Amino acid sequence: MSITFLALIAAGAVLRALLAKALSHQYGLTLVVPPVITGGLLLLAALPSWLSPLSFTLPLSITLGALLPDIFLRSAQR
């Protein structure tokens, strides 16, 4: 289970990196997610489906992998 979790984290991080590179190359934009939205998305991904107020279909590992750059860069800037 931990290998699958880590592989999905890596997949989320790679998808995020590719999206950021494409946005930067095509439009000159930088992809940044605010800390409040990052926390909300992680909370929605961590909640069980019967307790979640919204339908959030991404697993926690992919969500965590996609938001890792925002989590680490925000904590390093403080």
Steps between C-alpha positions, in 0.01 A plus 500: 500500500780746578662440160171581328454809716853624419455424129179704492673786684773491235238492222324804648829688530597418141160608369528825695851563367391436141199730539715775653756467222234510229332806651834674537610420146170569324362798692780617732291420809617364833282237668454575872223377730427717808551334841129514590400318182785251547377416850140475384586264215708280729218493754245403234729226371560361850134487604308176448238513225204477738625800701609722211265790416615497134584224258881507471617212283879539519672274751702653783831385353452671163370815667797502736745448215348782297507741794844411641682787324258750654533345845881495496552836332261680732668357809847586365403862430388571856 
